[in-house]
Amino acid sequence: MSRPDPRTTSWRDHADRPVVVPSPPTAEQPPFYLDIGAWQGRLYDRNAFTAGTADEVDALVERTGLVPGQRVLDVGCGTGRHLRELRRRGMDAVGIDVSPDLVRVATERLREDEEADRPRADWEVVVGDARHLAATLRRADLAGRFDVAWSLCHGGFGTDPEGEGDVLAGLATAVRPGGHVVVTAFHTLFAARHLVDGDAFDPQRLVHHQRSEVRGPDGEDRDFDLWTVTHTARDLAHLATQVDLEVVSIDGAEPGTYDRIGIGLDDPELLAVLRRPPTTASGAGPVDDAVSVDAGSSSAPAVPGRSGSAPG
């Protein structure tokens, strides 16, 4: 079987051979996760990585100092699994997802929680594209109205090679001065080290591709193309500074485990905790200096609002 000329493709397979794979959708095309969300719907929460949702929220509450009554924006909320855990802890929660089907499931489940007389807190879930979050917030007069804004499990952040900065800028726009932004990202080193047969990696754009079998209604399986942007600690810190966010910490992580300190080569994800600088009383500027992060190590220590990957 002939192989493509390496001068015509930057993608590599698990054996480091040039390979041709479909290109990710452009900003002008519909996000690829629309079809997956429509296919899975309520079955999304059967994915194994959703099992640690409560532990993830516990760790994020600890890292960001969230307290009951504060407001969180979840970008790429999927079926609302993190929103539900936030409400159980007394936080107001707003979610946005690009998939109308998953937004419908999230709305149904949050209403079920209300009917079961779970702890009361305000909530809202809307359909929207994370890449246009900043503009959406400004139009709705919601910029700076959240204490924490996050995008987890490649839910908005990590789905568009050209749109990462736009998503992070939207999250920064969402929070008040002193508020926190949290993102998880597929770890470049892990992605490149652990390619399996059938997967591909683009070492120029640091994008991972896989053809994934997804189970839908009636037990039927369908194959979908998934593209995930990968990141190093260094480029996450650089992206943060470009949108005027301070780096609080960048650590290794994996689904269900958001409390690690430091980064290992085999950490599947990175968890970045960022902060919008506090301002003086006059709003003249930050009152303290940004915390820096060294590449490859940890520093010591809510709105309408997945532009196209598996939702959080």
Secondary structure, DSSP 4 states (H G I P E B T S, - for coil): -----TTT---B-TTS-B---PPPPPTTSPPTHHHHHHHHGGGGGGSGGGTTHHHHHHHHHHHHT--TT-EEEEET-TTTHHHHHHHHTT-EEEEEES-HHHHHHHHHHHHHHHHTTPPP--EEEEE--GGGHHHHHHHTT-TT-EEEEEE-TTSSTTS-TTTHHHHHHHHHHHEEEEEEEEEEEEEHHHHHHT--TT-EEETTTTEEEEEEEEE-GGG-EEEEEEEEEEE-HHHHHHHHHHTT-EEEEEEEEBTTB----S--TT-SEEEEEEEPPPB-TTS-SBSSPPPP--TTSPPP-------SS---
